[in-house]
Amino acid sequence: MFTGLSAFPLTPFTADAIDERAFTGLIERLAGSGADSITALGSTGCYSYLTTEERARVARLTVRHAGRTPVFIGVGALRTSQVLANVRSAEVAGAQGVLLAPMTYQPLTADDVFELFRTVTEQTSLPVIVYDNPRTTHFTFTTELHGRIAALPRIASIKIPGVPSDPEQARGRVQEIRGVIPEHVTVGVSGDALAAAGLNAGCDAWYSVIGGTLPEPALRITRAAQEGRRADAVAESEHLAPLWALFSEFGGSLRVVAAIAEHLDLAPHRSLPLPIQGLNDEQRRRVAEVIRELGLDG
Amino acid sequence: MFTGLSAFPLTPFTADAIDERAFTGLIERLAGSGADSITALGSTGCYSYLTTEERARVARLTVRHAGRTPVFIGVGALRTSQVLANVRSAEVAGAQGVLLAPMTYQPLTADDVFELFRTVTEQTSLPVIVYDNPRTTHFTFTTELHGRIAALPRIASIKIPGVPSDPEQARGRVQEIRGVIPEHVTVGVSGDALAAAGLNAGCDAWYSVIGGTLPEPALRITRAAQEGRRADAVAESEHLAPLWALFSEFGGSLRVVAAIAEHLDLAPHRSLPLPIQGLNDEQRRRVAEVIRELGLDG
């Protein structure tokens, strides 16, 4: 279940409230796309900005509108008790897994993070995806810590922040992680620009930002890699290079993907929670131009 | 009002709930200490880990138990609407100022942060302290952004993360900030080990971690610097060097100060919110030893 393309939808806001119509529209679009799973309330889903109640609501809406597509729910929060509340609401909603990032305000130690995962895996029967995202959590997993955590019961997958772009080094990195984790734990790449490299290097899954809004091109990359057509996967990814360039230039994928969803009328204007203002008009024009050039606006 | 020693109390927890008896004990201790103000729900007060309701409760308790000492309340949160809710509860409680850090999960732009401060200053009549703490927020203020924000109405003070340890360079840094902000906006140093350097370099205030738990030695440093006894301020700070060394060695001031409060029976055992586990037994023994050597356990 923790393989292939996991699509990370946005959680669109209108006037500081979740836009449920836009959100369920995104989920239904993904359910019909052939994505292997939907992960709601990832970083792209702005999980950390939502209240516990809003998160329970999003979990319910996702499961209700995802059809037969497995649903994973992001449960990270600054305080362990809040994480556990999110885990319970994911269980109640009928999710098939949870995604847990060690959010920080005060820097955490490796033991703090291990104990967090130990506590959560003790208190849920759901499979847990370890979310390693140093750019937003500012916590850096060592390979050794990945090994300690992956040995806990119910750990199902590790979402790694990327791989080196060099194919040899990428394989080495994936093998290094596999060397310290049980065989049943899958490795999923994130960082969309590195997805083809990660899948070609042996990652089992792609935890995908772009897949949540533009599932078709993400599926082309994923299926090519899964079928051993490595060059095709790379070519499909290189075709999207103008998009990856915007991710770099505009400070990450979130603002760009929100602008894409807004441009395609999948989300209302200014759909990100404040204080994140999203892209300015000139940046939005550039995003729209790239989407048109890539034929993704049809 | 935004000058001298502002003491930052811990918010002690017992079984994942605020320990109100311990907290009000800390506040009453500070009210009787001669500290110039109390800032509850700073980073030391674990503001980011508390719910909106818990924060309203802490604001009320602080004002109720602070006597005549002015109270400032930390209002930072990831989402602007949550910040505004915290501002309102600080107003209702009767606080005399609010402290606002630009918390991040997704990295924020300078414009995001400016708009956050503009929105808050538009919607409150309370003075606002700008909280510049890159270690926990991972947002770095430029001097230019400090100038833009300080020009907003109701900005009263800037809490800077420290100054260079060299006195000449420290003066230069404080002058650089003063050069871009209105005269009525005070500059307060934080980073306890650099407080004497900051005050001697012309900072008006010390936003103090240690002052929230051990106000006496913090007041000795502050009064010496305010009275122009620069060498005395430095000597008082150097006397506490073993404490500053523990801050460095044990990953910051919070865990050490919590261990001190627990050792002095000002807070219950394991008073930090999980997943922050606090110091281990061996580290706690070292903290207790330093406190005894410095004569701070009496």
Chai-1 contact restraints between the chains, C-beta under 6 A:
chainA,res_idxA,chainB,res_idxB,connection_type,confidence,min_distance_angstrom,max_distance_angstrom,comment,restraint_id
A,D16,B,S81,contact,1.0,0.0,6.0,A-B,restraint_1
A,S48,B,L78,contact,1.0,0.0,6.0,A-B,restraint_2
A,S48,B,Y105,contact,1.0,0.0,6.0,A-B,restraint_3
A,Y49,B,L78,contact,1.0,0.0,6.0,A-B,restraint_4
A,Y49,B,R79,contact,1.0,0.0,6.0,A-B,restraint_5
A,L78,B,S48,contact,1.0,0.0,6.0,A-B,restraint_6
A,L78,B,Y49,contact,1.0,0.0,6.0,A-B,restraint_7
A,R79,B,Y49,contact,1.0,0.0,6.0,A-B,restraint_8
A,R79,B,P273,contact,1.0,0.0,6.0,A-B,restraint_9
A,T80,B,L274,contact,1.0,0.0,6.0,A-B,restraint_10
A,T80,B,P275,contact,1.0,0.0,6.0,A-B,restraint_11
A,S81,B,D16,contact,1.0,0.0,6.0,A-B,restraint_12
A,Y105,B,S48,contact,1.0,0.0,6.0,A-B,restraint_13
A,Y105,B,T136,contact,1.0,0.0,6.0,A-B,restraint_14
A,Q106,B,L254,contact,1.0,0.0,6.0,A-B,restraint_15
A,Q106,B,I276,contact,1.0,0.0,6.0,A-B,restraint_16
A,D112,B,P275,contact,1.0,0.0,6.0,A-B,restraint_17
A,D112,B,Q277,contact,1.0,0.0,6.0,A-B,restraint_18
A,L116,B,P275,contact,1.0,0.0,6.0,A-B,restraint_19
A,T136,B,Y105,contact,1.0,0.0,6.0,A-B,restraint_20
A,H138,B,H138,contact,1.0,0.0,6.0,A-B,restraint_21
A,L254,B,Q106,contact,1.0,0.0,6.0,A-B,restraint_22
A,P273,B,R79,contact,1.0,0.0,6.0,A-B,restraint_23
A,L274,B,T80,contact,1.0,0.0,6.0,A-B,restraint_24
A,P275,B,T80,contact,1.0,0.0,6.0,A-B,restraint_25
A,P275,B,D112,contact,1.0,0.0,6.0,A-B,restraint_26
A,P275,B,L116,contact,1.0,0.0,6.0,A-B,restraint_27
A,I276,B,Q106,contact,1.0,0.0,6.0,A-B,restraint_28
A,Q277,B,D112,contact,1.0,0.0,6.0,A-B,restraint_29
